[in-house]
Amino acid sequence: MRNRMALSFTAVSANESFARVSVAAFVAQLDPTMDELTEIKTVVSEAVTNAIIHGYGENDEGIVYVEVELVDGTVHLVVRDEGLGILNLEEARQPLYTSKPELERSGMGFTIMENFMDDVSVESSRLEGTTVTLVKRLSKQNVLCN
């Protein structure tokens, strides 16, 4: 079974919950466990929030892109922005690192993503944006019935 969806929305914090719920509803057709669904929702929240806060900062007219592809019980998730990019990717992936301490950010976004997903890759170019690609293999596979 292969299925795909894509979303795009403005970089407004209220849209984080829209992305989380939309992705969860799409992934639900694979009948994931509650833990798996919770992990996917959490990862979507982290990645989208990073795109909004760190990618676009004060620019709420930026666009966040979310793509999900389901392939034989595996969730492939891409969250992308065309914002500021990450200056030092290695530093940004360190636990507790945050470039926005004034916003009381925990600096655990990438760590959470890495703990909940099977594979996490990040590409970023200064002033061109960031793409976070996440893969999660579900423990239970159902075939989509058409």
Contacts in CASP RR format, 6 or more apart in sequence:
PFRMAT RR
TARGET T0000
AUTHOR 0000-0000-0000
METHOD contacts of the structure
MODEL  1
MRNRMALSFTAVSANESFARVSVAAFVAQLDPTMDELTEIKTVVSEAVTN
AIIHGYGENDEGIVYVEVELVDGTVHLVVRDEGLGILNLEEARQPLYTSK
PELERSGMGFTIMENFMDDVSVESSRLEGTTVTLVKRLSKQNVLCN
1 70 0 8 1.000
1 71 0 8 1.000
1 72 0 8 1.000
1 73 0 8 1.000
1 143 0 8 1.000
1 144 0 8 1.000
2 69 0 8 1.000
2 70 0 8 1.000
2 71 0 8 1.000
2 72 0 8 1.000
3 26 0 8 1.000
3 29 0 8 1.000
3 69 0 8 1.000
3 70 0 8 1.000
3 144 0 8 1.000
4 67 0 8 1.000
4 68 0 8 1.000
4 69 0 8 1.000
4 70 0 8 1.000
5 22 0 8 1.000
5 26 0 8 1.000
5 67 0 8 1.000
5 68 0 8 1.000
6 65 0 8 1.000
6 66 0 8 1.000
6 67 0 8 1.000
6 68 0 8 1.000
7 18 0 8 1.000
7 19 0 8 1.000
7 22 0 8 1.000
7 65 0 8 1.000
7 66 0 8 1.000
7 67 0 8 1.000
8 63 0 8 1.000
8 64 0 8 1.000
8 65 0 8 1.000
8 66 0 8 1.000
9 15 0 8 1.000
9 18 0 8 1.000
9 19 0 8 1.000
9 63 0 8 1.000
9 64 0 8 1.000
10 60 0 8 1.000
10 61 0 8 1.000
10 62 0 8 1.000
10 63 0 8 1.000
10 64 0 8 1.000
11 51 0 8 1.000
11 52 0 8 1.000
11 55 0 8 1.000
11 56 0 8 1.000
11 57 0 8 1.000
11 59 0 8 1.000
11 60 0 8 1.000
11 61 0 8 1.000
11 62 0 8 1.000
11 63 0 8 1.000
11 64 0 8 1.000
11 81 0 8 1.000
12 52 0 8 1.000
12 60 0 8 1.000
13 49 0 8 1.000
13 52 0 8 1.000
13 53 0 8 1.000
15 48 0 8 1.000
15 52 0 8 1.000
15 64 0 8 1.000
16 45 0 8 1.000
16 48 0 8 1.000
16 49 0 8 1.000
16 52 0 8 1.000
17 45 0 8 1.000
19 44 0 8 1.000
19 45 0 8 1.000
19 48 0 8 1.000
19 64 0 8 1.000
19 66 0 8 1.000
20 41 0 8 1.000
20 44 0 8 1.000
20 45 0 8 1.000
20 48 0 8 1.000
21 41 0 8 1.000
22 66 0 8 1.000
23 40 0 8 1.000
23 41 0 8 1.000
23 44 0 8 1.000
23 66 0 8 1.000
23 68 0 8 1.000
23 77 0 8 1.000
24 37 0 8 1.000
24 40 0 8 1.000
24 41 0 8 1.000
24 44 0 8 1.000
26 68 0 8 1.000
26 70 0 8 1.000
27 37 0 8 1.000
27 40 0 8 1.000
27 68 0 8 1.000
27 70 0 8 1.000
27 75 0 8 1.000
28 37 0 8 1.000
29 70 0 8 1.000
29 142 0 8 1.000
29 144 0 8 1.000
30 70 0 8 1.000
30 73 0 8 1.000
30 75 0 8 1.000
30 138 0 8 1.000
30 140 0 8 1.000
30 141 0 8 1.000
30 142 0 8 1.000
30 144 0 8 1.000
31 140 0 8 1.000
31 142 0 8 1.000
32 40 0 8 1.000
32 138 0 8 1.000
32 139 0 8 1.000
32 140 0 8 1.000
33 138 0 8 1.000
33 139 0 8 1.000
33 140 0 8 1.000
36 136 0 8 1.000
36 138 0 8 1.000
36 139 0 8 1.000
39 116 0 8 1.000
39 117 0 8 1.000
39 136 0 8 1.000
40 75 0 8 1.000
40 77 0 8 1.000
40 116 0 8 1.000
40 136 0 8 1.000
42 112 0 8 1.000
42 116 0 8 1.000
43 77 0 8 1.000
43 112 0 8 1.000
43 113 0 8 1.000
43 116 0 8 1.000
43 117 0 8 1.000
43 134 0 8 1.000
43 136 0 8 1.000
44 66 0 8 1.000
44 77 0 8 1.000
44 79 0 8 1.000
46 109 0 8 1.000
46 110 0 8 1.000
46 112 0 8 1.000
46 113 0 8 1.000
47 77 0 8 1.000
47 79 0 8 1.000
47 113 0 8 1.000
47 132 0 8 1.000
47 134 0 8 1.000
48 64 0 8 1.000
48 66 0 8 1.000
48 79 0 8 1.000
50 79 0 8 1.000
50 109 0 8 1.000
50 130 0 8 1.000
50 132 0 8 1.000
51 64 0 8 1.000
51 79 0 8 1.000
51 80 0 8 1.000
51 81 0 8 1.000
51 83 0 8 1.000
51 130 0 8 1.000
51 132 0 8 1.000
52 64 0 8 1.000
52 81 0 8 1.000
53 100 0 8 1.000
53 103 0 8 1.000
53 105 0 8 1.000
54 84 0 8 1.000
54 85 0 8 1.000
54 86 0 8 1.000
54 99 0 8 1.000
54 100 0 8 1.000
54 130 0 8 1.000
55 81 0 8 1.000
55 83 0 8 1.000
55 84 0 8 1.000
55 85 0 8 1.000
55 129 0 8 1.000
55 130 0 8 1.000
56 62 0 8 1.000
56 81 0 8 1.000
56 83 0 8 1.000
56 84 0 8 1.000
57 84 0 8 1.000
59 83 0 8 1.000
62 81 0 8 1.000
62 82 0 8 1.000
62 83 0 8 1.000
63 81 0 8 1.000
63 82 0 8 1.000
64 79 0 8 1.000
64 80 0 8 1.000
64 81 0 8 1.000
65 78 0 8 1.000
65 79 0 8 1.000
65 80 0 8 1.000
65 81 0 8 1.000
66 77 0 8 1.000
66 78 0 8 1.000
66 79 0 8 1.000
66 80 0 8 1.000
67 77 0 8 1.000
67 78 0 8 1.000
67 80 0 8 1.000
68 75 0 8 1.000
68 76 0 8 1.000
68 77 0 8 1.000
68 78 0 8 1.000
69 75 0 8 1.000
69 76 0 8 1.000
70 76 0 8 1.000
70 144 0 8 1.000
72 141 0 8 1.000
73 137 0 8 1.000
73 138 0 8 1.000
73 141 0 8 1.000
73 142 0 8 1.000
74 135 0 8 1.000
74 136 0 8 1.000
74 137 0 8 1.000
74 138 0 8 1.000
75 134 0 8 1.000
75 135 0 8 1.000
75 136 0 8 1.000
75 137 0 8 1.000
75 138 0 8 1.000
76 133 0 8 1.000
76 134 0 8 1.000
76 135 0 8 1.000
77 133 0 8 1.000
77 134 0 8 1.000
77 135 0 8 1.000
77 136 0 8 1.000
78 131 0 8 1.000
78 132 0 8 1.000
78 133 0 8 1.000
78 134 0 8 1.000
79 131 0 8 1.000
79 132 0 8 1.000
79 134 0 8 1.000
80 129 0 8 1.000
80 130 0 8 1.000
80 131 0 8 1.000
80 132 0 8 1.000
81 129 0 8 1.000
81 130 0 8 1.000
82 128 0 8 1.000
82 129 0 8 1.000
83 127 0 8 1.000
83 128 0 8 1.000
83 129 0 8 1.000
83 130 0 8 1.000
84 126 0 8 1.000
84 127 0 8 1.000
84 129 0 8 1.000
85 124 0 8 1.000
85 125 0 8 1.000
85 126 0 8 1.000
85 127 0 8 1.000
85 128 0 8 1.000
85 129 0 8 1.000
85 130 0 8 1.000
86 92 0 8 1.000
86 122 0 8 1.000
86 124 0 8 1.000
86 126 0 8 1.000
86 130 0 8 1.000
87 99 0 8 1.000
87 126 0 8 1.000
89 122 0 8 1.000
89 124 0 8 1.000
91 97 0 8 1.000
92 99 0 8 1.000
92 110 0 8 1.000
93 110 0 8 1.000
93 111 0 8 1.000
93 114 0 8 1.000
93 122 0 8 1.000
95 107 0 8 1.000
95 108 0 8 1.000
95 111 0 8 1.000
96 106 0 8 1.000
96 107 0 8 1.000
96 108 0 8 1.000
97 107 0 8 1.000
98 105 0 8 1.000
98 106 0 8 1.000
98 107 0 8 1.000
110 120 0 8 1.000
110 122 0 8 1.000
113 120 0 8 1.000
113 132 0 8 1.000
113 134 0 8 1.000
114 120 0 8 1.000
116 136 0 8 1.000
117 134 0 8 1.000
117 135 0 8 1.000
117 136 0 8 1.000
118 135 0 8 1.000
118 136 0 8 1.000
118 137 0 8 1.000
119 133 0 8 1.000
119 134 0 8 1.000
119 135 0 8 1.000
120 132 0 8 1.000
120 133 0 8 1.000
120 134 0 8 1.000
120 135 0 8 1.000
121 132 0 8 1.000
121 133 0 8 1.000
122 130 0 8 1.000
122 131 0 8 1.000
122 132 0 8 1.000
122 133 0 8 1.000
123 130 0 8 1.000
123 131 0 8 1.000
123 133 0 8 1.000
124 130 0 8 1.000
124 131 0 8 1.000
END
